């Protein structure tokens, strides 16, 4: 009796089981997770090559002569030369690119420093010590970026002309500071929101002032975010053309303005333009490679809760 019951129970369990469950489990276990990772890696490399191809082509063209650069279709295997770089540095024209490069460095560095000095306290007030209606304040900062720069060029030009600030590098620094400040406040606010409150409370118990807290407690913790914000502000200032084109002339002209000088009424000197673009892009590329760890860490800060 018990033997029959056991046999029947076993039969019922066998009949009720899914015969394809075990094979499905085995097939699932045989799936190779590295296969998907390899496919994703190949796609990522293809996308990187797709976006890097114009830059690589620009570098290659800068080492060609003007005749080879102007051929159609382009001559990839043409002989390489440094004539375009020599002409960029004024071997034939005598025009030195160093004043525009120095102006770009001054405008980018000083405006970035001013942006950080203003954005960090503002972000502190909006994140760690939140003010009332801080979301409205952040929206106001963001709304200043919604107006096209072209709409503000004429008023800025009239103001600069009436105040004697045309072709003045310090006025351009002020414009770059106001241009980058809203995005810097937004970024720093998200970074400072990740600072542990316990560290601030410990600093207050030790009697640290606000300046000392910002410098000794908050700054080291938020350093990746500060590095990412400063690099982005530096890139925006270095690449800016419209304001520099309108508000500067001979003394305060920046490197993008100097780059447009290679497009003349005589035609487009493609090899020289590519050589100038490579030289002008080097500071941004060097800064990006030097701070890539901090940049990635800063941009990903707060992404995972």
Buried (B, 14 or more C-beta within 10 A) or exposed (E): EEEEEEEEEEEEEEEEEEEEEEEEEEEEEEEEEEEEEEEEEEEEEEEEEEEEEEEEEBBBBBBBBBEBBBEEEBBEEBEEBEBBBEBBBEEEEEEEBEBBBEBBBBBBBBBBBBBBEBBBBBBBBBBBEBEEEBEEBBEEBEEEBEEEBEEBBEEBBEEBEEEEBBBBBEBBBBBBBBBBBBBBBBBBBBBBBBBEEEBBEEBEEEEBEEEEBBEEBBEEBBBBBBBBBBBBBBBBBBBBEEBBBBBBEEEBBBBBBBBBBBEEEEEEBBBBBBBBBBBBBEBBEEBEEEBEEBBEBBBEBEEEE
